[in-house]
Amino acid sequence: MPRLLIVHHTPSPNLQAVFEAVVAGATDPEVGGVEVVRRPALGASVADVLEADGYLLGTPANIGYISGALKHFFDTVYYPCLDATRGRPFGAYVHGNQGVEGAVKAIRDITAGLRWRPVADTLVLTGPPDAAALRRCWELGATVAATLT
């Protein structure tokens, strides 16, 4: 069974709602046949990355950049996973109140270095997520999971 690894940093109620919507999409029974593993960014390991077939990354935009937790994740797994994970699909979401461009660029640049393959545009959210935003989160989770089936 293909495995989707969701690596996230979820320090706020807004990000918790986003995370839950992404997970709901990824685990929707209609997608089916995908094991979804969730790891906080500070707890995700090289083994988690190597054992997964695709990735979904979630972060707040902190001072215009990805969270320190997600940066630590990338610092930890980058070289050990560089060759073994080349070409694997991924998606990402970024939540912030302003200045999210640097976080989006960081995800794009780091995943390009890993040679992961984006299967959806990075979802950018600002402010409290409304029903439409949560629907887009659900769609992101479902889309990334569906690419693994």
MDTraj code that builds the backbone (N, CA, C; nanometers):
import mdtraj as md
import numpy as np

residues = "MET PRO ARG LEU LEU ILE VAL HIS HIS THR PRO SER PRO ASN LEU GLN ALA VAL PHE GLU ALA VAL VAL ALA GLY ALA THR ASP PRO GLU VAL GLY GLY VAL GLU VAL VAL ARG ARG PRO ALA LEU GLY ALA SER VAL ALA ASP VAL LEU GLU ALA ASP GLY TYR LEU LEU GLY THR PRO ALA ASN ILE GLY TYR ILE SER GLY ALA LEU LYS HIS PHE PHE ASP THR VAL TYR TYR PRO CYS LEU ASP ALA THR ARG GLY ARG PRO PHE GLY ALA TYR VAL HIS GLY ASN GLN GLY VAL GLU GLY ALA VAL LYS ALA ILE ARG ASP ILE THR ALA GLY LEU ARG TRP ARG PRO VAL ALA ASP THR LEU VAL LEU THR GLY PRO PRO ASP ALA ALA ALA LEU ARG ARG CYS TRP GLU LEU GLY ALA THR VAL ALA ALA THR LEU THR".split()
xyz = np.array([
    [0.0844, -0.1176, 0.0000],
    [0.0000, 0.0000, 0.0000],
    [0.0894, 0.1246, 0.0000],
    [0.0634, 0.2198, -0.0891],
    [0.1440, 0.3414, -0.0907],
    [0.1270, 0.4212, 0.0381],
    [0.2318, 0.4925, 0.0742],
    [0.2324, 0.5687, 0.1992],
    [0.2542, 0.7168, 0.1706],
    [0.1662, 0.8000, 0.2264],
    [0.1780, 0.9452, 0.2212],
    [0.2241, 0.9937, 0.3578],
    [0.3328, 1.0669, 0.3602],
    [0.3848, 1.1250, 0.4844],
    [0.3461, 1.2717, 0.4889],
    [0.2705, 1.3091, 0.5917],
    [0.2371, 1.4498, 0.6138],
    [0.3288, 1.5012, 0.7238],
    [0.4139, 1.5962, 0.6882],
    [0.5069, 1.6591, 0.7815],
    [0.4564, 1.8007, 0.8036],
    [0.4298, 1.8344, 0.9293],
    [0.3641, 1.9627, 0.9561],
    [0.4177, 2.0277, 1.0826],
    [0.4045, 2.1586, 1.0856],
    [0.4252, 2.2352, 1.2090],
    [0.2946, 2.3091, 1.2319],
    [0.2276, 2.2757, 1.3417],
    [0.0904, 2.3197, 1.3659],
    [0.0795, 2.3873, 1.5027],
    [0.1304, 2.5103, 1.5155],
    [0.1339, 2.5738, 1.6473],
    [0.0118, 2.6565, 1.6841],
    [-0.0881, 2.6688, 1.5957],
    [-0.2008, 2.7578, 1.6246],
    [-0.3330, 2.6899, 1.5927],
    [-0.4436, 2.7420, 1.6482],
    [-0.5753, 2.6871, 1.6143],
    [-0.6062, 2.6973, 1.4643],
    [-0.5652, 2.8061, 1.4004],
    [-0.5893, 2.8184, 1.2560],
    [-0.5177, 2.7085, 1.1797],
    [-0.3920, 2.6846, 1.2138],
    [-0.3172, 2.5783, 1.1461],
    [-0.3715, 2.4405, 1.1819],
    [-0.4242, 2.4235, 1.3000],
    [-0.4843, 2.2948, 1.3364],
    [-0.6044, 2.2661, 1.2469],
    [-0.6870, 2.3671, 1.2227],
    [-0.8026, 2.3493, 1.1338],
    [-0.7573, 2.3152, 0.9923],
    [-0.6536, 2.3820, 0.9457],
    [-0.5982, 2.3550, 0.8127],
    [-0.5457, 2.2116, 0.8069],
    [-0.4664, 2.1745, 0.9050],
    [-0.4099, 2.0391, 0.9109],
    [-0.5199, 1.9331, 0.9095],
    [-0.6226, 1.9512, 0.9912],
    [-0.7317, 1.8540, 0.9968],
    [-0.8036, 1.8419, 0.8628],
    [-0.8211, 1.9529, 0.7918],
    [-0.8864, 1.9481, 0.6605],
    [-0.7982, 1.8750, 0.5594],
    [-0.6680, 1.8983, 0.5638],
    [-0.5750, 1.8284, 0.4742],
    [-0.5797, 1.6777, 0.5013],
    [-0.5755, 1.6400, 0.6273],
    [-0.5806, 1.4979, 0.6638],
    [-0.7127, 1.4364, 0.6192],
    [-0.8227, 1.5092, 0.6371],
    [-0.9526, 1.4569, 0.5948],
    [-0.9543, 1.4275, 0.4450],
    [-0.8961, 1.5163, 0.3661],
    [-0.8891, 1.4912, 0.2223],
    [-0.8008, 1.3725, 0.1887],
    [-0.6859, 1.3643, 0.2555],
    [-0.5913, 1.2561, 0.2273],
    [-0.6453, 1.1196, 0.2681],
    [-0.7294, 1.1173, 0.3698],
    [-0.7823, 0.9904, 0.4211],
    [-0.9238, 0.9614, 0.3738],
    [-0.9759, 1.0402, 0.2828],
    [-1.1116, 1.0189, 0.2328],
    [-1.1222, 0.8780, 0.1740],
    [-1.2271, 0.8049, 0.2103],
    [-1.2425, 0.6676, 0.1603],
    [-1.2455, 0.6574, 0.0080],
    [-1.2892, 0.7626, -0.0609],
    [-1.2934, 0.7576, -0.2069],
    [-1.1538, 0.7593, -0.2671],
    [-1.0566, 0.8171, -0.1962],
    [-0.9184, 0.8116, -0.2438],
    [-0.8704, 0.6683, -0.2280],
    [-0.8876, 0.6143, -0.1072],
    [-0.8624, 0.4742, -0.0776],
    [-0.7244, 0.4211, -0.1138],
    [-0.6825, 0.3206, -0.0414],
    [-0.5607, 0.2500, -0.0720],
    [-0.4322, 0.3225, -0.0403],
    [-0.4371, 0.4273, 0.0408],
    [-0.3174, 0.5021, 0.0775],
    [-0.3077, 0.5063, 0.2297],
    [-0.1938, 0.4672, 0.2803],
    [-0.1670, 0.4812, 0.4232],
    [-0.1173, 0.6230, 0.4470],
    [-0.1809, 0.6935, 0.5393],
    [-0.1428, 0.8313, 0.5685],
    [-0.0753, 0.8355, 0.7049],
    [0.0499, 0.8786, 0.7044],
    [0.1296, 0.8896, 0.8266],
    [0.1487, 1.0373, 0.8553],
    [0.1198, 1.0777, 0.9790],
    [0.1332, 1.2176, 1.0188],
    [0.2483, 1.2306, 1.1164],
    [0.3364, 1.3281, 1.0896],
    [0.4491, 1.3523, 1.1797],
    [0.4678, 1.5022, 1.1999],
    [0.4789, 1.5452, 1.3258],
    [0.5211, 1.6834, 1.3483],
    [0.6611, 1.7009, 1.2905],
    [0.6886, 1.8193, 1.2389],
    [0.8164, 1.8423, 1.1707],
    [0.9368, 1.8107, 1.2592],
    [0.9266, 1.8368, 1.3886],
    [1.0396, 1.8092, 1.4780],
    [1.0536, 1.6610, 1.5109],
    [0.9547, 1.5805, 1.4756],
    [0.9602, 1.4378, 1.5043],
    [0.9770, 1.3505, 1.3818],
    [0.9685, 1.4097, 1.2626],
    [0.9814, 1.3312, 1.1396],
    [1.1276, 1.2912, 1.1198],
    [1.1468, 1.1697, 1.0731],
    [1.2827, 1.1157, 1.0627],
    [1.3185, 1.0796, 0.9192],
    [1.4451, 1.0510, 0.8999],
    [1.4932, 1.0017, 0.7710],
    [1.4161, 0.8745, 0.7337],
    [1.3975, 0.7838, 0.8286],
    [1.3232, 0.6602, 0.8004],
    [1.1813, 0.6906, 0.7539],
    [1.1152, 0.7879, 0.8168],
    [0.9796, 0.8256, 0.7735],
    [0.9799, 0.8670, 0.6267],
    [1.0768, 0.9472, 0.5877],
    [1.0842, 0.9974, 0.4507],
    [1.1149, 0.8840, 0.3539],
    [1.2097, 0.8002, 0.3880],
    [1.2471, 0.6900, 0.2992],
    [1.1351, 0.5884, 0.2821],
    [1.0538, 0.5704, 0.3851],
    [0.9449, 0.4723, 0.3796],
    [0.8202, 0.5255, 0.3092],
    [0.8160, 0.6538, 0.2811],
    [0.6981, 0.7144, 0.2178],
    [0.7136, 0.7182, 0.0667],
    [0.5996, 0.7195, -0.0015],
    [0.5967, 0.7275, -0.1471],
    [0.5668, 0.8689, -0.1956],
    [0.5202, 0.9551, -0.1058],
    [0.4895, 1.0936, -0.1376],
    [0.4783, 1.1730, -0.0094],
    [0.4738, 1.3058, -0.0243],
    [0.4830, 1.3935, 0.0932],
    [0.3841, 1.5086, 0.0822],
    [0.3379, 1.5508, 0.1995],
    [0.2575, 1.6709, 0.2103],
    [0.3179, 1.7521, 0.3243],
    [0.3564, 1.8745, 0.2956],
    [0.4281, 1.9583, 0.3908],
    [0.3402, 2.0743, 0.4336],
    [0.3394, 2.1045, 0.5636],
    [0.2598, 2.2158, 0.6130],
    [0.3374, 2.3016, 0.7104],
    [0.3267, 2.4332, 0.6939],
    [0.4030, 2.5242, 0.7791],
    [0.3351, 2.6594, 0.7927],
    [0.3553, 2.7242, 0.9051],
    [0.3218, 2.8659, 0.9115],
    [0.4331, 2.9455, 0.8423],
    [0.4014, 3.0649, 0.8016],
    [0.5037, 3.1578, 0.7527],
    [0.5452, 3.2410, 0.8735],
    [0.6666, 3.2191, 0.9201],
    [0.7198, 3.2902, 1.0363],
    [0.8247, 3.3903, 0.9909],
    [0.7938, 3.5169, 1.0090],
    [0.8853, 3.6236, 0.9694],
    [0.9256, 3.6043, 0.8228],
    [0.8283, 3.5695, 0.7408],
    [0.8502, 3.5565, 0.5980],
    [0.9180, 3.4292, 0.5525],
    [0.9292, 3.3279, 0.6384],
    [1.0001, 3.2060, 0.6030],
    [0.9257, 3.0864, 0.6594],
    [0.9659, 2.9651, 0.6185],
    [0.9070, 2.8448, 0.6769],
    [0.9406, 2.8406, 0.8259],
    [0.8650, 2.7639, 0.8996],
    [0.8917, 2.7525, 1.0436],
    [1.0290, 2.6902, 1.0672],
    [1.0867, 2.7234, 1.1805],
    [1.2134, 2.6616, 1.2183],
    [1.2014, 2.5109, 1.2263],
    [1.0832, 2.4633, 1.2656],
    [1.0622, 2.3184, 1.2753],
    [1.0705, 2.2519, 1.1378],
    [1.0066, 2.3113, 1.0373],
    [1.0133, 2.2516, 0.9041],
    [1.1541, 2.2649, 0.8465],
    [1.2209, 2.3757, 0.8743],
    [1.3598, 2.3924, 0.8296],
    [1.4477, 2.2846, 0.8931],
    [1.4269, 2.2582, 1.0219],
    [1.5026, 2.1525, 1.0895],
    [1.4762, 2.0167, 1.0234],
    [1.3512, 1.9897, 0.9907],
    [1.3169, 1.8653, 0.9202],
    [1.3985, 1.8536, 0.7926],
    [1.3961, 1.9580, 0.7099],
    [1.4710, 1.9533, 0.5846],
    [1.6214, 1.9376, 0.6101],
    [1.6741, 2.0086, 0.7088],
    [1.8171, 1.9956, 0.7407],
    [1.8532, 1.8533, 0.7805],
    [1.7617, 1.7868, 0.8487],
    [1.7857, 1.6502, 0.8968],
    [1.7799, 1.5471, 0.7851],
    [1.6851, 1.5626, 0.6935],
    [1.6615, 1.4572, 0.5946],
    [1.7248, 1.4832, 0.4585],
    [1.7693, 1.6035, 0.4331],
    [1.8109, 1.6412, 0.2976],
    [1.9141, 1.5449, 0.2375],
    [2.0310, 1.5386, 0.2928],
    [2.1351, 1.4551, 0.2317],
    [2.1087, 1.3053, 0.2448],
    [2.0585, 1.2562, 0.3577],
    [2.0314, 1.1116, 0.3638],
    [1.9233, 1.0655, 0.2653],
    [1.8354, 1.1583, 0.2236],
    [1.7236, 1.1205, 0.1360],
    [1.7397, 1.1706, -0.0071],
    [1.8448, 1.2421, -0.0339],
    [1.8611, 1.3123, -0.1610],
    [1.8450, 1.2213, -0.2825],
    [1.9176, 1.1148, -0.2905],
    [1.9101, 1.0282, -0.4083],
    [1.7912, 0.9324, -0.4031],
    [1.7613, 0.8810, -0.2860],
    [1.6590, 0.7767, -0.2732],
    [1.5169, 0.8267, -0.2968],
    [1.4916, 0.9564, -0.2794],
    [1.3542, 1.0068, -0.2909],
    [1.3326, 1.0904, -0.4163],
    [1.4288, 1.0964, -0.5020],
    [1.4194, 1.1761, -0.6253],
    [1.2951, 1.1376, -0.7048],
    [1.2201, 1.2395, -0.7474],
    [1.1023, 1.2178, -0.8311],
    [0.9740, 1.1896, -0.7569],
    [0.9797, 1.1803, -0.6255],
    [0.8569, 1.1499, -0.5503],
    [0.7648, 1.2722, -0.5481],
    [0.6336, 1.2480, -0.5479],
    [0.5371, 1.3580, -0.5513],
    [0.5211, 1.4242, -0.4150],
    [0.4886, 1.5534, -0.4196],
    [0.4616, 1.6247, -0.2948],
    [0.3643, 1.7396, -0.3206],
    [0.3064, 1.7850, -0.2115],
    [0.2257, 1.9066, -0.2086],
    [0.2595, 1.9798, -0.0803],
    [0.2141, 2.1056, -0.0698],
    [0.2463, 2.1841, 0.0490],
    [0.1409, 2.2912, 0.0738],
    [0.1320, 2.3310, 0.1991],
    [0.0489, 2.4454, 0.2356],
    [0.1265, 2.5357, 0.3302],
    [0.0994, 2.6668, 0.3162],
    [0.1620, 2.7692, 0.3990],
    [0.0514, 2.8584, 0.4512],
    [0.0526, 2.8841, 0.5817],
    [-0.0456, 2.9741, 0.6425],
    [0.0281, 3.0896, 0.7085],
    [-0.0191, 3.2086, 0.6842],
    [0.0400, 3.3250, 0.7494],
    [-0.0536, 3.4428, 0.7423],
    [-0.0154, 3.5476, 0.8080],
    [-0.0973, 3.6681, 0.8048],
    [-0.0416, 3.7713, 0.7085],
    [0.0861, 3.7617, 0.6783],
    [0.1493, 3.8493, 0.5809],
    [0.2859, 3.7931, 0.5452],
    [0.3391, 3.8324, 0.4329],
    [0.4739, 3.7938, 0.3957],
    [0.4981, 3.6452, 0.3828],
    [0.4122, 3.5748, 0.3098],
    [0.4279, 3.4302, 0.2947],
    [0.5168, 3.3917, 0.1766],
    [0.5548, 3.4892, 0.0931],
    [0.6300, 3.4595, -0.0286],
    [0.7619, 3.3887, -0.0009],
    [0.8315, 3.4295, 0.1038],
    [0.9590, 3.3665, 0.1366],
    [0.9425, 3.2202, 0.1762],
    [0.8340, 3.1907, 0.2459],
    [0.8079, 3.0513, 0.2852],
    [0.7765, 2.9661, 0.1624],
    [0.6970, 3.0194, 0.0719],
    [0.6635, 2.9465, -0.0505],
    [0.7901, 2.9230, -0.1322],
    [0.8744, 3.0240, -0.1437],
    [1.0000, 3.0107, -0.2183],
    [1.0914, 2.9074, -0.1526],
    [1.0997, 2.9077, -0.0211],
    [1.1859, 2.8111, 0.0481],
    [1.1410, 2.6682, 0.0189],
    [1.0119, 2.6430, 0.0268],
    [0.9618, 2.5085, -0.0029],
    [0.9938, 2.4718, -0.1476],
    [0.9695, 2.5638, -0.2380],
    [0.9976, 2.5378, -0.3802],
    [1.1455, 2.5069, -0.4016],
    [1.2329, 2.5881, -0.3421],
    [1.3766, 2.5702, -0.3634],
    [1.4296, 2.4421, -0.2992],
    [1.3867, 2.4137, -0.1778],
    [1.4371, 2.2947, -0.1086],
    [1.3879, 2.1671, -0.1770],
    [1.2598, 2.1644, -0.2133],
    [1.2077, 2.0445, -0.2796],
    [1.2644, 2.0298, -0.4205],
    [1.2963, 2.1406, -0.4852],
    [1.3629, 2.1321, -0.6160],
    [1.5015, 2.0702, -0.5989],
    [1.5709, 2.1081, -0.4918],
    [1.7013, 2.0483, -0.4643],
    [1.6909, 1.8989, -0.4388],
    [1.5850, 1.8582, -0.3720],
    [1.5610, 1.7161, -0.3485],
    [1.5111, 1.6452, -0.4746],
    [1.4705, 1.7242, -0.5709],
    [1.4119, 1.6759, -0.6963],
    [1.2792, 1.6038, -0.6745],
    [1.2041, 1.6526, -0.5733],
    [1.0679, 1.6043, -0.5564],
    [0.9818, 1.6712, -0.6625],
    [0.8721, 1.6070, -0.6956],
    [0.7844, 1.6515, -0.8042],
    [0.6547, 1.7102, -0.7477],
    [0.6303, 1.8401, -0.7693],
    [0.5053, 1.8975, -0.7192],
    [0.3862, 1.8449, -0.7977],
    [0.2804, 1.8066, -0.7256],
    [0.1595, 1.7583, -0.7925],
    [0.0442, 1.8565, -0.7761],
    [0.0710, 1.9661, -0.7059],
    [-0.0272, 2.0738, -0.6876],
    [0.0517, 2.1997, -0.6526],
    [-0.0056, 2.3134, -0.6855],
    [0.0553, 2.4386, -0.6430],
    [0.0518, 2.4467, -0.4913],
    [0.1522, 2.5104, -0.4328],
    [0.1516, 2.5306, -0.2878],
    [0.0292, 2.6124, -0.2510],
    [-0.0457, 2.5627, -0.1564],
    [-0.1668, 2.6298, -0.1100],
    [-0.1270, 2.7370, -0.0098],
    [-0.1620, 2.8615, -0.0382],
    [-0.1291, 2.9745, 0.0487],
    [-0.2576, 3.0241, 0.1130],
    [-0.2558, 3.0298, 0.2456],
    [-0.3726, 3.0723, 0.3222],
    [-0.3331, 3.1861, 0.4148],
    [-0.4232, 3.2829, 0.4288],
    [-0.3992, 3.3920, 0.5221],
    [-0.5213, 3.4096, 0.6108],
    [-0.4952, 3.4481, 0.7351],
    [-0.6035, 3.4717, 0.8297],
    [-0.6756, 3.3448, 0.8696],
    [-0.7841, 3.3600, 0.9456],
    [-0.8611, 3.2424, 0.9868],
    [-0.9193, 3.1718, 0.8639],
    [-0.9037, 3.0399, 0.8559],
    [-0.9550, 2.9687, 0.7381],
    [-1.1074, 2.9610, 0.7395],
    [-1.1699, 3.0061, 0.6309],
    [-1.3148, 2.9958, 0.6173],
    [-1.3483, 2.8638, 0.5469],
    [-1.4757, 2.8420, 0.5201],
    [-1.5188, 2.7156, 0.4593],
    [-1.4529, 2.6923, 0.3241],
    [-1.4375, 2.7971, 0.2436],
    [-1.3744, 2.7814, 0.1119],
    [-1.2273, 2.7435, 0.1265],
    [-1.1584, 2.8041, 0.2208],
    [-1.0167, 2.7716, 0.2433],
    [-1.0018, 2.6279, 0.2912],
    [-1.0889, 2.5863, 0.3820],
    [-1.0819, 2.4491, 0.4325],
    [-1.1134, 2.3483, 0.3218],
    [-1.2000, 2.3861, 0.2307],
    [-1.2303, 2.2989, 0.1158],
    [-1.1052, 2.2835, 0.0279],
    [-1.0320, 2.3929, 0.0067],
    [-0.9086, 2.3853, -0.0724],
    [-0.8049, 2.2983, -0.0012],
    [-0.8026, 2.3033, 0.1322],
    [-0.7114, 2.2169, 0.2094],
    [-0.7484, 2.0707, 0.1894],
    [-0.8762, 2.0423, 0.1978],
    [-0.9248, 1.9061, 0.1759],
    [-0.8843, 1.8585, 0.0362],
    [-0.9041, 1.9436, -0.0629],
    [-0.8693, 1.9089, -0.2009],
    [-0.7194, 1.8830, -0.2155],
    [-0.6373, 1.9614, -0.1479],
    [-0.4931, 1.9389, -0.1534],
    [-0.4586, 1.8009, -0.0981],
    [-0.5129, 1.7679, 0.0187],
    [-0.4871, 1.6366, 0.0771],
    [-0.5319, 1.5237, -0.0136],
    [-0.6511, 1.5367, -0.0703],
    [-0.7042, 1.4327, -0.1592],
    [-0.6210, 1.4222, -0.2870],
    [-0.5787, 1.5338, -0.3416],
    [-0.5009, 1.5334, -0.4655],
    [-0.3669, 1.4634, -0.4468],
    [-0.2961, 1.5007, -0.3405],
    [-0.1648, 1.4400, -0.3184],
    [-0.1795, 1.2903, -0.2919],
    [-0.2770, 1.2522, -0.2112],
    [-0.2985, 1.1093, -0.1836],
    [-0.3353, 1.0331, -0.3110],
    [-0.4197, 1.0935, -0.3938],
    [-0.4644, 1.0263, -0.5158],
    [-0.3503, 1.0009, -0.6129],
    [-0.2470, 1.0827, -0.6090],
    [-0.1338, 1.0609, -0.7002],
    [-0.0577, 0.9340, -0.6655],
    [-0.0788, 0.8815, -0.5456],
    [-0.0052, 0.7624, -0.5023],
    [-0.0786, 0.6332, -0.5355],
    [-0.2029, 0.6415, -0.5775],
    [-0.2799, 0.5202, -0.6051],
    [-0.2652, 0.4752, -0.7485],
])
top = md.Topology()
chain = top.add_chain()
for i, resn in enumerate(residues, 1):
    res = top.add_residue(resn, chain, resSeq=i)
    for name in ("N", "CA", "C"):
        top.add_atom(name, md.element.get_by_symbol(name[0]), res)
traj = md.Trajectory(xyz[None], top)
